Amino acid sequence: MTFFIPELEYTFYGPIVLGSILIGIIVACVLMRKAGVERVTVLFTALFTFVCIIVCSIMTSIILLRDIHKIGFVAAGGAIGLMLGAVTSVLIHREHTREALTVWILVAPLMYGLSKIGCHIAGCCYGVPYEGPFSIHYERYGGVGCFPIQLTETITFVLIFIIGMIVYLSGSESISHIRAAKVVIILSTIAKISQEYLREGHTGGLLSNYQILIFVIAVIAYISTVFISRMPSD
């Protein structure tokens, strides 16, 4: 079984990416409300985090591509924005701090996984040459087979989200929530760095600058989670 993607005049890349972010935000808001966070705090956090995700993703795209005409959604930038928005909100409101931070970390792989459906259709990124089962053939690239990296990431990161939710819901104590955040950070980091080797754009070295950036972001997210877990929680 293989997939052939014709060269489309409009790929719906933008709406799919935006939709994936909004779905993640909705899930995060529902979880925050269930944790007892006030509606005003939920609304502020959602709006602020959304803006941070978009702005940081665009800025990262410009820095990496150095071309304002090729701006796209960059996962690393989105992750930076998500952590910036969520951590800032937690430090401002100090309301159910552990749960408020954890739910945003939980939805990060969901957002990313769903957004890769847009990449699969658009072909803006694609896998290494591959002619086996489930290979992807893009008309715009001459129909050469490539590894289905986008679909692999979609499945992988949605599964990470599900695993995180299982850990999060496994107990009512805040320790379960922080454990869920740590599990998601670790699994997402391993998955993202390892799957970069299956992407056509990988430099071929041991670690690319993008993989190093992902690792640095993950370390900062993990440290932030540990710091927030030690704060008094209402």
Helices and strands as residue ranges (DSSP letters): E 3-5, H 13-34, H 39-65, G 68-70, H 75-93, H 97-122, E 136-138, G 139-141, E 145-146, H 149-168, H 174-195, G 196-198, H 209-229
